[in-house]
Amino acid sequence: MASTTTWGGGSDKSGYDMSLWYDSRPLKIGWFAMLGAVGAEVVFQRVFGYSHGLDSMT
């Protein structure tokens, strides 16, 4: 017979530990780095964009 695997309601949790193969710290660092880069770009364009011809593009 085929064995079945339960992913949420199984009683044996010792065989599946997500922290052994997945670390969310690089994901969080990368996400906040991209968010910071986008925020810095928006601020940069708002501060310096109009002095470099951005108003003629609208």
PQR file with spaces between the fields and no chain letter, atoms N, CA, C, O and H, PARSE charges and radii, in Angstrom:
ATOM       1  N    MET     1       0.835   -1.185    0.000 -0.4000 1.5000
ATOM       2  CA   MET     1       0.000    0.000    0.000 -0.0000 2.0000
ATOM       3  C    MET     1       0.875    1.242    0.000  0.5500 1.7000
ATOM       4  O    MET     1       2.006    1.226    0.485 -0.5500 1.4000
ATOM       5  N    ALA     2       0.339    2.299   -0.543 -0.4000 1.5000
ATOM       6  CA   ALA     2       1.064    3.566   -0.584 -0.0000 2.0000
ATOM       7  C    ALA     2       0.909    4.293    0.745  0.5500 1.7000
ATOM       8  O    ALA     2      -0.155    4.289    1.365 -0.5500 1.4000
ATOM       9  H    ALA     2      -0.580    2.311   -0.936  0.4000 1.0000
ATOM      10  N    SER     3       1.993    4.908    1.154 -0.4000 1.5000
ATOM      11  CA   SER     3       1.923    5.667    2.401 -0.0000 2.0000
ATOM      12  C    SER     3       1.507    7.104    2.105  0.5500 1.7000
ATOM      13  O    SER     3       1.811    7.652    1.045 -0.5500 1.4000
ATOM      14  H    SER     3       2.857    4.912    0.650  0.4000 1.0000
ATOM      15  N    THR     4       0.820    7.687    3.045 -0.4000 1.5000
ATOM      16  CA   THR     4       0.366    9.067    2.890 -0.0000 2.0000
ATOM      17  C    THR     4       1.157    9.967    3.830  0.5500 1.7000
ATOM      18  O    THR     4       1.582    9.552    4.908 -0.5500 1.4000
ATOM      19  H    THR     4       0.573    7.243    3.906  0.4000 1.0000
ATOM      20  N    THR     5       1.340   11.184    3.403 -0.4000 1.5000
ATOM      21  CA   THR     5       2.063   12.159    4.211 -0.0000 2.0000
ATOM      22  C    THR     5       1.141   13.328    4.501  0.5500 1.7000
ATOM      23  O    THR     5       0.548   13.908    3.592 -0.5500 1.4000
ATOM      24  H    THR     5       0.995   11.521    2.527  0.4000 1.0000
ATOM      25  N    THR     6       1.028   13.663    5.760 -0.4000 1.5000
ATOM      26  CA   THR     6       0.225   14.823    6.142 -0.0000 2.0000
ATOM      27  C    THR     6       1.156   15.993    6.407  0.5500 1.7000
ATOM      28  O    THR     6       2.212   15.831    7.018 -0.5500 1.4000
ATOM      29  H    THR     6       1.510   13.192    6.499  0.4000 1.0000
ATOM      30  N    TRP     7       0.763   17.163    5.949 -0.4000 1.5000
ATOM      31  CA   TRP     7       1.623   18.346    6.076 -0.0000 2.0000
ATOM      32  C    TRP     7       1.161   19.292    7.163  0.5500 1.7000
ATOM      33  O    TRP     7       1.912   20.204    7.508 -0.5500 1.4000
ATOM      34  H    TRP     7      -0.095   17.294    5.453  0.4000 1.0000
ATOM      35  N    GLY     8      -0.002   19.138    7.714 -0.4000 1.5000
ATOM      36  CA   GLY     8      -0.453   20.078    8.726 -0.0000 2.0000
ATOM      37  C    GLY     8      -0.901   19.405   10.010  0.5500 1.7000
ATOM      38  O    GLY     8      -0.664   19.916   11.105 -0.5500 1.4000
ATOM      39  H    GLY     8      -0.613   18.397    7.434  0.4000 1.0000
ATOM      40  N    GLY     9      -1.543   18.269    9.875 -0.4000 1.5000
ATOM      41  CA   GLY     9      -2.135   17.654   11.046 -0.0000 2.0000
ATOM      42  C    GLY     9      -1.405   16.428   11.542  0.5500 1.7000
ATOM      43  O    GLY     9      -1.945   15.680   12.357 -0.5500 1.4000
ATOM      44  H    GLY     9      -1.736   17.854    8.986  0.4000 1.0000
ATOM      45  N    GLY    10      -0.193   16.201   11.075 -0.4000 1.5000
ATOM      46  CA   GLY    10       0.545   15.027   11.498 -0.0000 2.0000
ATOM      47  C    GLY    10       0.997   15.133   12.941  0.5500 1.7000
ATOM      48  O    GLY    10       1.307   16.222   13.424 -0.5500 1.4000
ATOM      49  H    GLY    10       0.246   16.809   10.413  0.4000 1.0000
ATOM      50  N    SER    11       1.035   13.999   13.632 -0.4000 1.5000
ATOM      51  CA   SER    11       1.429   14.026   15.038 -0.0000 2.0000
ATOM      52  C    SER    11       2.946   13.985   15.195  0.5500 1.7000
ATOM      53  O    SER    11       3.458   14.387   16.240 -0.5500 1.4000
ATOM      54  H    SER    11       0.783   13.115   13.240  0.4000 1.0000
ATOM      55  N    ASP    12       3.675   13.513   14.189 -0.4000 1.5000
ATOM      56  CA   ASP    12       5.130   13.414   14.281 -0.0000 2.0000
ATOM      57  C    ASP    12       5.748   14.653   13.639  0.5500 1.7000
ATOM      58  O    ASP    12       5.874   14.730   12.417 -0.5500 1.4000
ATOM      59  H    ASP    12       3.258   13.187   13.340  0.4000 1.0000
ATOM      60  N    LYS    13       6.127   15.609   14.460 -0.4000 1.5000
ATOM      61  CA   LYS    13       6.707   16.853   13.958 -0.0000 2.0000
ATOM      62  C    LYS    13       8.230   16.824   13.978  0.5500 1.7000
ATOM      63  O    LYS    13       8.856   17.762   13.485 -0.5500 1.4000
ATOM      64  H    LYS    13       6.025   15.547   15.453  0.4000 1.0000
ATOM      65  N    SER    14       8.845   15.791   14.526 -0.4000 1.5000
ATOM      66  CA   SER    14      10.304   15.771   14.642 -0.0000 2.0000
ATOM      67  C    SER    14      10.981   15.493   13.307  0.5500 1.7000
ATOM      68  O    SER    14      12.160   15.812   13.152 -0.5500 1.4000
ATOM      69  H    SER    14       8.337   15.029   14.927  0.4000 1.0000
ATOM      70  N    GLY    15      10.286   14.914   12.344 -0.4000 1.5000
ATOM      71  CA   GLY    15      10.893   14.595   11.071 -0.0000 2.0000
ATOM      72  C    GLY    15      10.895   15.735   10.081  0.5500 1.7000
ATOM      73  O    GLY    15      11.523   15.633    9.027 -0.5500 1.4000
ATOM      74  H    GLY    15       9.328   14.655   12.469  0.4000 1.0000
ATOM      75  N    TYR    16      10.211   16.815   10.394 -0.4000 1.5000
ATOM      76  CA   TYR    16      10.098   17.924    9.450 -0.0000 2.0000
ATOM      77  C    TYR    16      10.368   19.216   10.210  0.5500 1.7000
ATOM      78  O    TYR    16       9.493   19.740   10.899 -0.5500 1.4000
ATOM      79  H    TYR    16       9.701   16.898   11.250  0.4000 1.0000
ATOM      80  N    ASP    17      11.591   19.721   10.075 -0.4000 1.5000
ATOM      81  CA   ASP    17      11.967   20.965   10.733 -0.0000 2.0000
ATOM      82  C    ASP    17      12.408   21.941    9.659  0.5500 1.7000
ATOM      83  O    ASP    17      13.480   21.787    9.073 -0.5500 1.4000
ATOM      84  H    ASP    17      12.302   19.295    9.516  0.4000 1.0000
ATOM      85  N    MET    18      11.590   22.939    9.401 -0.4000 1.5000
ATOM      86  CA   MET    18      11.854   23.876    8.314 -0.0000 2.0000
ATOM      87  C    MET    18      13.121   24.686    8.558  0.5500 1.7000
ATOM      88  O    MET    18      13.779   25.100    7.603 -0.5500 1.4000
ATOM      89  H    MET    18      10.719   23.064    9.877  0.4000 1.0000
ATOM      90  N    SER    19      13.472   24.917    9.814 -0.4000 1.5000
ATOM      91  CA   SER    19      14.634   25.745   10.109 -0.0000 2.0000
ATOM      92  C    SER    19      15.946   25.061    9.735  0.5500 1.7000
ATOM      93  O    SER    19      16.986   25.718    9.685 -0.5500 1.4000
ATOM      94  H    SER    19      12.938   24.580   10.589  0.4000 1.0000
ATOM      95  N    LEU    20      15.917   23.768    9.474 -0.4000 1.5000
ATOM      96  CA   LEU    20      17.150   23.079    9.095 -0.0000 2.0000
ATOM      97  C    LEU    20      17.585   23.420    7.677  0.5500 1.7000
ATOM      98  O    LEU    20      18.778   23.384    7.376 -0.5500 1.4000
ATOM      99  H    LEU    20      15.073   23.235    9.515  0.4000 1.0000
ATOM     100  N    TRP    21      16.652   23.746    6.810 -0.4000 1.5000
ATOM     101  CA   TRP    21      17.011   24.000    5.414 -0.0000 2.0000
ATOM     102  C    TRP    21      16.573   25.362    4.915  0.5500 1.7000
ATOM     103  O    TRP    21      16.854   25.710    3.768 -0.5500 1.4000
ATOM     104  H    TRP    21      15.683   23.775    7.054  0.4000 1.0000
ATOM     105  N    TYR    22      15.898   26.137    5.732 -0.4000 1.5000
ATOM     106  CA   TYR    22      15.421   27.445    5.285 -0.0000 2.0000
ATOM     107  C    TYR    22      15.663   28.470    6.376  0.5500 1.7000
ATOM     108  O    TYR    22      15.240   28.293    7.518 -0.5500 1.4000
ATOM     109  H    TYR    22      15.669   25.854    6.664  0.4000 1.0000
ATOM     110  N    ASP    23      16.351   29.547    6.012 -0.4000 1.5000
ATOM     111  CA   ASP    23      16.590   30.649    6.927 -0.0000 2.0000
ATOM     112  C    ASP    23      16.021   31.908    6.293  0.5500 1.7000
ATOM     113  O    ASP    23      16.397   32.259    5.175 -0.5500 1.4000
ATOM     114  H    ASP    23      16.695   29.691    5.084  0.4000 1.0000
ATOM     115  N    SER    24      15.134   32.580    6.977 -0.4000 1.5000
ATOM     116  CA   SER    24      14.462   33.734    6.388 -0.0000 2.0000
ATOM     117  C    SER    24      15.257   35.022    6.552  0.5500 1.7000
ATOM     118  O    SER    24      14.828   36.062    6.054 -0.5500 1.4000
ATOM     119  H    SER    24      14.828   32.295    7.885  0.4000 1.0000
ATOM     120  N    ARG    25      16.403   34.989    7.235 -0.4000 1.5000
ATOM     121  CA   ARG    25      17.155   36.226    7.442 -0.0000 2.0000
ATOM     122  C    ARG    25      17.658   36.837    6.134  0.5500 1.7000
ATOM     123  O    ARG    25      17.492   38.044    5.955 -0.5500 1.4000
ATOM     124  H    ARG    25      16.752   34.144    7.640  0.4000 1.0000
ATOM     125  N    PRO    26      18.264   36.081    5.200 -0.5600 1.5000
ATOM     126  CA   PRO    26      18.669   36.705    3.925  0.2800 2.0000
ATOM     127  C    PRO    26      17.482   37.234    3.129  0.5500 1.7000
ATOM     128  O    PRO    26      17.599   38.247    2.440 -0.5500 1.4000
ATOM     129  N    LEU    27      16.351   36.559    3.219 -0.4000 1.5000
ATOM     130  CA   LEU    27      15.155   37.036    2.523 -0.0000 2.0000
ATOM     131  C    LEU    27      14.702   38.376    3.083  0.5500 1.7000
ATOM     132  O    LEU    27      14.353   39.288    2.333 -0.5500 1.4000
ATOM     133  H    LEU    27      16.257   35.736    3.779  0.4000 1.0000
ATOM     134  N    LYS    28      14.709   38.488    4.408 -0.4000 1.5000
ATOM     135  CA   LYS    28      14.306   39.745    5.033 -0.0000 2.0000
ATOM     136  C    LYS    28      15.302   40.856    4.723  0.5500 1.7000
ATOM     137  O    LYS    28      14.902   41.987    4.448 -0.5500 1.4000
ATOM     138  H    LYS    28      14.993   37.748    5.017  0.4000 1.0000
ATOM     139  N    ILE    29      16.592   40.544    4.765 -0.4000 1.5000
ATOM     140  CA   ILE    29      17.612   41.553    4.455 -0.0000 2.0000
ATOM     141  C    ILE    29      17.464   42.026    3.014  0.5500 1.7000
ATOM     142  O    ILE    29      17.526   43.225    2.746 -0.5500 1.4000
ATOM     143  H    ILE    29      16.917   39.626    4.988  0.4000 1.0000
ATOM     144  N    GLY    30      17.269   41.104    2.097 -0.4000 1.5000
ATOM     145  CA   GLY    30      17.105   41.466    0.693 -0.0000 2.0000
ATOM     146  C    GLY    30      15.838   42.262    0.446  0.5500 1.7000
ATOM     147  O    GLY    30      15.839   43.207   -0.343 -0.5500 1.4000
ATOM     148  H    GLY    30      17.218   40.129    2.315  0.4000 1.0000
ATOM     149  N    TRP    31      14.755   41.885    1.119 -0.4000 1.5000
ATOM     150  CA   TRP    31      13.491   42.602    0.952 -0.0000 2.0000
ATOM     151  C    TRP    31      13.618   44.035    1.440  0.5500 1.7000
ATOM     152  O    TRP    31      13.190   44.963    0.754 -0.5500 1.4000
ATOM     153  H    TRP    31      14.755   41.117    1.760  0.4000 1.0000
ATOM     154  N    PHE    32      14.202   44.226    2.622 -0.4000 1.5000
ATOM     155  CA   PHE    32      14.337   45.583    3.150 -0.0000 2.0000
ATOM     156  C    PHE    32      15.377   46.380    2.381  0.5500 1.7000
ATOM     157  O    PHE    32      15.267   47.603    2.295 -0.5500 1.4000
ATOM     158  H    PHE    32      14.550   43.471    3.179  0.4000 1.0000
ATOM     159  N    ALA    33      16.391   45.717    1.815 -0.4000 1.5000
ATOM     160  CA   ALA    33      17.366   46.430    0.987 -0.0000 2.0000
ATOM     161  C    ALA    33      16.714   46.945   -0.292  0.5500 1.7000
ATOM     162  O    ALA    33      16.948   48.085   -0.695 -0.5500 1.4000
ATOM     163  H    ALA    33      16.480   44.723    1.885  0.4000 1.0000
ATOM     164  N    MET    34      15.899   46.108   -0.930 -0.4000 1.5000
ATOM     165  CA   MET    34      15.192   46.562   -2.132 -0.0000 2.0000
ATOM     166  C    MET    34      14.196   47.670   -1.805  0.5500 1.7000
ATOM     167  O    MET    34      14.065   48.636   -2.556 -0.5500 1.4000
ATOM     168  H    MET    34      15.709   45.182   -0.603  0.4000 1.0000
ATOM     169  N    LEU    35      13.500   47.527   -0.687 -0.4000 1.5000
ATOM     170  CA   LEU    35      12.555   48.559   -0.276 -0.0000 2.0000
ATOM     171  C    LEU    35      13.277   49.874    0.005  0.5500 1.7000
ATOM     172  O    LEU    35      12.784   50.944   -0.351 -0.5500 1.4000
ATOM     173  H    LEU    35      13.607   46.742   -0.077  0.4000 1.0000
ATOM     174  N    GLY    36      14.448   49.794    0.644 -0.4000 1.5000
ATOM     175  CA   GLY    36      15.232   50.996    0.904 -0.0000 2.0000
ATOM     176  C    GLY    36      15.759   51.629   -0.364  0.5500 1.7000
ATOM     177  O    GLY    36      15.797   52.854   -0.478 -0.5500 1.4000
ATOM     178  H    GLY    36      14.849   48.925    0.934  0.4000 1.0000
ATOM     179  N    ALA    37      16.170   50.802   -1.326 -0.4000 1.5000
ATOM     180  CA   ALA    37      16.668   51.342   -2.594 -0.0000 2.0000
ATOM     181  C    ALA    37      15.555   52.045   -3.366  0.5500 1.7000
ATOM     182  O    ALA    37      15.780   53.103   -3.953 -0.5500 1.4000
ATOM     183  H    ALA    37      16.140   49.806   -1.233  0.4000 1.0000
ATOM     184  N    VAL    38      14.374   51.471   -3.367 -0.4000 1.5000
ATOM     185  CA   VAL    38      13.241   52.111   -4.041 -0.0000 2.0000
ATOM     186  C    VAL    38      12.875   53.411   -3.335  0.5500 1.7000
ATOM     187  O    VAL    38      12.601   54.418   -3.988 -0.5500 1.4000
ATOM     188  H    VAL    38      14.191   50.611   -2.890  0.4000 1.0000
ATOM     189  N    GLY    39      12.869   53.392   -2.022 -0.4000 1.5000
ATOM     190  CA   GLY    39      12.568   54.605   -1.272 -0.0000 2.0000
ATOM     191  C    GLY    39      13.596   55.693   -1.511  0.5500 1.7000
ATOM     192  O    GLY    39      13.240   56.862   -1.657 -0.5500 1.4000
ATOM     193  H    GLY    39      13.091   52.574   -1.492  0.4000 1.0000
ATOM     194  N    ALA    40      14.879   55.318   -1.554 -0.4000 1.5000
ATOM     195  CA   ALA    40      15.926   56.304   -1.819 -0.0000 2.0000
ATOM     196  C    ALA    40      15.802   56.865   -3.229  0.5500 1.7000
ATOM     197  O    ALA    40      16.039   58.053   -3.446 -0.5500 1.4000
ATOM     198  H    ALA    40      15.169   54.368   -1.436  0.4000 1.0000
ATOM     199  N    GLU    41      15.434   56.024   -4.183 -0.4000 1.5000
ATOM     200  CA   GLU    41      15.255   56.498   -5.558 -0.0000 2.0000
ATOM     201  C    GLU    41      14.087   57.470   -5.658  0.5500 1.7000
ATOM     202  O    GLU    41      14.177   58.479   -6.359 -0.5500 1.4000
ATOM     203  H    GLU    41      15.242   55.059   -4.006  0.4000 1.0000
ATOM     204  N    VAL    42      12.999   57.178   -4.969 -0.4000 1.5000
ATOM     205  CA   VAL    42      11.846   58.081   -4.979 -0.0000 2.0000
ATOM     206  C    VAL    42      12.213   59.420   -4.352  0.5500 1.7000
ATOM     207  O    VAL    42      11.873   60.474   -4.890 -0.5500 1.4000
ATOM     208  H    VAL    42      12.926   56.359   -4.400  0.4000 1.0000
ATOM     209  N    VAL    43      12.901   59.381   -3.221 -0.4000 1.5000
ATOM     210  CA   VAL    43      13.316   60.629   -2.572 -0.0000 2.0000
ATOM     211  C    VAL    43      14.280   61.388   -3.466  0.5500 1.7000
ATOM     212  O    VAL    43      14.175   62.608   -3.596 -0.5500 1.4000
ATOM     213  H    VAL    43      13.177   58.525   -2.784  0.4000 1.0000
ATOM     214  N    PHE    44      15.218   60.684   -4.083 -0.4000 1.5000
ATOM     215  CA   PHE    44      16.187   61.338   -4.966 -0.0000 2.0000
ATOM     216  C    PHE    44      15.488   62.017   -6.141  0.5500 1.7000
ATOM     217  O    PHE    44      15.812   63.154   -6.486 -0.5500 1.4000
ATOM     218  H    PHE    44      15.304   59.693   -3.978  0.4000 1.0000
ATOM     219  N    GLN    45      14.530   61.324   -6.754 -0.4000 1.5000
ATOM     220  CA   GLN    45      13.826   61.914   -7.886 -0.0000 2.0000
ATOM     221  C    GLN    45      12.961   63.096   -7.459  0.5500 1.7000
ATOM     222  O    GLN    45      12.834   64.072   -8.198 -0.5500 1.4000
ATOM     223  H    GLN    45      14.267   60.401   -6.474  0.4000 1.0000
ATOM     224  N    ARG    46      12.370   63.011   -6.273 -0.4000 1.5000
ATOM     225  CA   ARG    46      11.555   64.131   -5.795 -0.0000 2.0000
ATOM     226  C    ARG    46      12.418   65.351   -5.485  0.5500 1.7000
ATOM     227  O    ARG    46      11.981   66.483   -5.689 -0.5500 1.4000
ATOM     228  H    ARG    46      12.474   62.218   -5.673  0.4000 1.0000
ATOM     229  N    VAL    47      13.647   65.131   -4.992 -0.4000 1.5000
ATOM     230  CA   VAL    47      14.511   66.251   -4.613 -0.0000 2.0000
ATOM     231  C    VAL    47      15.223   66.824   -5.827  0.5500 1.7000
ATOM     232  O    VAL    47      15.251   68.041   -6.007 -0.5500 1.4000
ATOM     233  H    VAL    47      14.002   64.211   -4.827  0.4000 1.0000
ATOM     234  N    PHE    48      15.804   65.959   -6.671 -0.4000 1.5000
ATOM     235  CA   PHE    48      16.660   66.419   -7.760 -0.0000 2.0000
ATOM     236  C    PHE    48      16.034   66.306   -9.142  0.5500 1.7000
ATOM     237  O    PHE    48      16.599   66.817  -10.110 -0.5500 1.4000
ATOM     238  H    PHE    48      15.781   64.970   -6.525  0.4000 1.0000
ATOM     239  N    GLY    49      14.878   65.648   -9.261 -0.4000 1.5000
ATOM     240  CA   GLY    49      14.313   65.402  -10.579 -0.0000 2.0000
ATOM     241  C    GLY    49      13.873   66.653  -11.300  0.5500 1.7000
ATOM     242  O    GLY    49      14.108   66.794  -12.501 -0.5500 1.4000
ATOM     243  H    GLY    49      14.420   65.233   -8.475  0.4000 1.0000
ATOM     244  N    TYR    50      13.241   67.561  -10.589 -0.4000 1.5000
ATOM     245  CA   TYR    50      12.699   68.749  -11.244 -0.0000 2.0000
ATOM     246  C    TYR    50      13.795   69.716  -11.671  0.5500 1.7000
ATOM     247  O    TYR    50      13.578   70.533  -12.566 -0.5500 1.4000
ATOM     248  H    TYR    50      13.050   67.447   -9.614  0.4000 1.0000
ATOM     249  N    SER    51      14.969   69.640  -11.046 -0.4000 1.5000
ATOM     250  CA   SER    51      16.070   70.501  -11.471 -0.0000 2.0000
ATOM     251  C    SER    51      16.809   69.919  -12.667  0.5500 1.7000
ATOM     252  O    SER    51      17.714   70.559  -13.202 -0.5500 1.4000
ATOM     253  H    SER    51      15.145   68.977  -10.318  0.4000 1.0000
ATOM     254  N    HIS    52      16.437   68.709  -13.097 -0.4000 1.5000
ATOM     255  CA   HIS    52      17.090   68.077  -14.237 -0.0000 2.0000
ATOM     256  C    HIS    52      16.095   67.744  -15.335  0.5500 1.7000
ATOM     257  O    HIS    52      16.317   66.804  -16.099 -0.5500 1.4000
ATOM     258  H    HIS    52      15.702   68.188  -12.662  0.4000 1.0000
ATOM     259  N    GLY    53      15.008   68.489  -15.433 -0.4000 1.5000
ATOM     260  CA   GLY    53      14.110   68.336  -16.561 -0.0000 2.0000
ATOM     261  C    GLY    53      12.969   67.375  -16.379  0.5500 1.7000
ATOM     262  O    GLY    53      12.319   67.019  -17.362 -0.5500 1.4000
ATOM     263  H    GLY    53      14.827   69.252  -14.813  0.4000 1.0000
ATOM     264  N    LEU    54      12.692   66.933  -15.165 -0.4000 1.5000
ATOM     265  CA   LEU    54      11.589   65.994  -14.973 -0.0000 2.0000
ATOM     266  C    LEU    54      10.239   66.656  -15.236  0.5500 1.7000
ATOM     267  O    LEU    54       9.291   65.978  -15.631 -0.5500 1.4000
ATOM     268  H    LEU    54      13.220   67.221  -14.367  0.4000 1.0000
ATOM     269  N    ASP    55      10.138   67.972  -15.023 -0.4000 1.5000
ATOM     270  CA   ASP    55       8.863   68.645  -15.225 -0.0000 2.0000
ATOM     271  C    ASP    55       8.461   68.693  -16.695  0.5500 1.7000
ATOM     272  O    ASP    55       7.279   68.851  -17.000 -0.5500 1.4000
ATOM     273  H    ASP    55      10.909   68.522  -14.702  0.4000 1.0000
ATOM     274  N    SER    56       9.408   68.562  -17.602 -0.4000 1.5000
ATOM     275  CA   SER    56       9.070   68.588  -19.018 -0.0000 2.0000
ATOM     276  C    SER    56       8.553   67.247  -19.518  0.5500 1.7000
ATOM     277  O    SER    56       8.092   67.152  -20.656 -0.5500 1.4000
ATOM     278  H    SER    56      10.368   68.434  -17.355  0.4000 1.0000
ATOM     279  N    MET    57       8.620   66.210  -18.692 -0.4000 1.5000
ATOM     280  CA   MET    57       8.180   64.882  -19.110 -0.0000 2.0000
ATOM     281  C    MET    57       6.717   64.637  -18.784  0.5500 1.7000
ATOM     282  O    MET    57       6.156   63.629  -19.213 -0.5500 1.4000
ATOM     283  H    MET    57       8.993   66.287  -17.767  0.4000 1.0000
ATOM     284  N    THR    58       6.093   65.522  -18.046 -0.4000 1.5000
ATOM     285  CA   THR    58       4.705   65.283  -17.646 -0.0000 2.0000
ATOM     286  C    THR    58       3.739   65.916  -18.619  0.5500 1.7000
ATOM     287  O    THR    58       2.525   65.815  -18.438 -0.5500 1.4000
ATOM     288  H    THR    58       6.548   66.342  -17.698  0.4000 1.0000
